[in-house]
Amino acid sequence: MDNTTLTIEKTIINKAITYILSNLEEDISVGDVSSFCGISKYHLNRVFRKETGEALYEFIKRNKIERSAWRLKVEKNKSVTEISSDYGYSSSNFSTEFKKSLHISPSLFRKESEERVHLCSLSRGLTLDDMESMEKNITIETLPDMFVIYERKKGNYKNMPSQWCSFIEKYSYLKTDDTLYIECTLDDPSITDEDNCLYEICQTVDKTDRRISNLSTTMFTGGKYAVYHYKGWPEFLYMVYQEVFCRWLKKTGYEIDPRPIIDIYRLVRDDGYMEIDICFPLK
């Protein structure tokens, strides 16, 4: 298969995944996705399974369940029924599909979610005093739209540093004084298999630049965000996501919206110290 065909197929898969992840709260079908991508259901199913190892319908269903599981953990003020209905499930159907996918009931998952976080290999202990102090670094901000080139990856988040090095070098010709490097983690490794998590590494660009015409691009929609101004070492980032924001959301009553969570890199030193704005979209 030539490189042009591979590029076209990868573009189609990226387009399909973006559409699905942006519409998980809708009643989307394989036909809806194929219409959006402009190809037949048969062809889309074939290339999707070849590229991802997963049938398109199963990908939709799995992501609905995993996204709902993440919200059960994060949005503790919402009932299981409220969250399940957002994804088109009745209470009984949701419980059945949830158990089938994650081998635990929704209510028990919510009860044990903190324990599942600490069982993840990325987990690092934080004391209550640590978390109280870290919550003070969260501000409410209005962010602008950000147009980016991106590469979507599938694997363990531990592999991201080497992926970033390759990405930055590859697209260095597009860098300007205003360039931002942005990371978008699409899965929660305490829910999704750690070695099969999706993530995007991105670089802001001028959308009128002709040199990006054959690259994958997307727009991160601006608006209201809770921004955690993280300064420290990478091993604690996972716990910021899992515990600091969960506690903060519960205490403040803010609600997240379907836009993706993004990390904006402000500084990364050779010794690993980093400064990152972790941005949670709010309604």
N, C-alpha and C positions, 0 to 999 in steps of 0.2 A: 504494500500500500504506500503511495507516495505521500510526501510531507503535506501537500496541499489538501488531500483528502483527510489526513489526520487532523489538520488544523480546523477544517470545516466541522468535523465530527466533535472535536473538543469545544468549539464555539457553540454548537447546538446543545451539548450537554450542560455547559455553563449557563446558557440561556434557560434551559429547562429547570435546573436546580434553583437559579435565582427566582424564577417565577413561582416555583413550589414554595420555597421558604418565605416568600413575600405574601403568600396567600393561604397559609396553613389554617387560618380561621374561616376560610371559605370552603364550600362544598366542591372542591376541584376534582376532576377526573382525568384519566389518561388522555381522553379526547380534548379536554380543555388545554392541556399542556402541549399536545401535538399541534393544535390550532394556533397557539401562541408562537410556537417554533416554526410553523409553516411547513411541516412535513407530515407524512402519514403516521398513524399510530404504530403500524408494523415496523417501519423504519426507525422510529424513535425508540420503541421498545428494544429493538435489536442493538442499536448503538449504545443505548443507556446501559443495558446489561453488560455489554462488552467492556465499557469504560469503567463502570462502578462495581460490577459483580453482583448487582441487585436489580430485581425487576422494578420498573417504574412505579407500579401500583404499590408494591411493598415499601418502596422508598417514601412515598407520600404518607402511607399509613404509619410507618415507623416514626417519621418525623413529627406527625401530629401527636402521637403518644409521648414521645420524648420531650417535645416542647411543653406539653401539658404537665409532664412530670416536673420539669424545671419550674413551671409556674406554681405547682403545688408546694414546692419547697420555698420559693421566693415570696409568693403572695399569700402569706399565711392568714390574712384577713378575709380571703375569699374562700367560699365553700367548694368542696369537690364538685358539687352539682353545677355551680356557676362556671367553673373552669372547663368541665367536660362539655357543657353546652356551647361554649365558645368554639369548640372544634367539631360541632355537629353530632355529638353523642348524647343518647339518653343515659341516665345513671346506670342502668343495668348493662347496656351495651358497652359503656365506657369501662366498667369494672371488668367485664369479660376480656376486652381487648387489651386493657392495661396488664392484667394478670398474664395473658398469653405472651405479651412482649417482654415484660420486666419481671415476671414470676413473683409478683407481690401485689396485694390489693392497693388501690390508690390511698386509702386511709392509713394503712400500715406503712406505706412508702413515706407519706408525709410525716408520720410519727418517728420513723427511723432515718429520716433524710440526713440529719446531722451526723449520725453514726456512719452512713454511707460516704459522706464527705471525708471523714477521717480515715476510712479504709482505702481511699484512692492514693496511689503512689505519689501523687503530687502534693499531698497534704503536708502541712507543717503546723505545729502547735502554736496557737496564739492565746494568751491569757485574756480574761475579761478586761483587765486594765489596758492591755494592748489595743483591744477592739474599741474601747471607749475613747481612747486617745486618737485612733485612726479615723473614727467617724467625724472628728472635728475638721478633717481635711476635705470633707465633701461640701461642694458649693453647687448652687442651682444657677445654670448659665444657659444663654441662648447661643447656639452654635450656628455658623453659616453652612450652606450646602457645600459639599466638598466633592469635586470631580476627580476620579482616580483611575489609574491603570492598576490592574491587579492580576495576581495568579492565585488560583484556588488549589489548595493542597488537601490531601487526605492522609492522616497518620497521627502519630503521637505528638502532643504539643512540645515535648522535650526536644524534638527535632527542629523546632522553629529557628533557633540561632543560626544554624548552618544554612537553612533555607533563606534567611534574611541576608546573609553575606552574599550569596549567589545573586539574589534579586537586586540588591543595591548596586552591585558591580554591573550586572546586565543592563540596567536602565540608567546608569550614571550619566549618559549623554542627554537625558531629559531633566536632570537636576538643575534647579535654580536656587537663588537665595531664599525664595519663599516656599520651597518644597517641604512637605510634611510626609512622614512615613507613618502609615496607619495599619493597624492589625485588627482583624475581625474574626474572633473565634465563634464558630457557629454551633458547636456542641459542648455539652457539659460532660467531662470525663468521669464524673461520678454516676452518670446515667448511660451515656454512649460508651461503647468499647473504647478504651483509651487509645488503641492503635488504629482506630477508624474514625477519628474526629475530623470534621471539616474545618478548615480555617482559610482566611484570605490575607495575603500580604500585599500592601497597596502603597502607591506613591501618588501624591497629588500632582496634577498636570494641567496645562492650559488646554481646554477642550477644542480650541481652534488650531492646535498644533497638528500639522499634517503628518508628522512622523508617527502619530499614534493610531493611524487609520486601521492598521491590521492587528492592533492589540486589544485585549479584553479591557473594557472600561465599564465603570458604573458611577452612580452618583449617591453619596451618602447624604440623605436628606437632613437638613439642619432643623433647628427648633429647640425645644426645651429638653435639657439634659441635667442629670445629677452627675457631677464631675468629681471623681476622687483624684486628688493631686498626689500621686504616689511617688515617694522618693525612698529608694532603698535597693534591696537585692532581689533578683528574680525568683528565688525560692519561696518568697512570701506572697507573690502575686495571686496564686491560686486561692489562697485563703482570704484575700481581699474580696475576690469575687464571691466566694462561697459563704463567708460569714459576716464580714463587715457590712456589705450591701444588704444582705438578707435581714440583718438586725436593724439596719437603718430604715429600710423600707417599712418594716413592721412598726417601728416606733413613730415614724413620721406620717404614715398613711398615704404617701405618694404611690401612684400606680405606674408600672412600666407600660410602654406601648410596643407594637410589633416591630418597630425599627430595630436594626441590629445594634448590639453593644459594640463600641469601637474603642481601641486603645490608640492614642496619639503619642508617638514618641517625641519627647522634648530633648532628651540627653541619654546617651549610652556610652559609658566609659570602658576602656580596655579591661579594667579589673572587674567588670560586671555590674557596677553600680548604675542605676538607671533612674530617670525621671519620666514618668508617663502620666498622661491624663486618661483615666479610665472613665468612659462616658456611657452612662445608662440612660436610654431615652425614656422620657416621662410623658404621661398624658397631660 
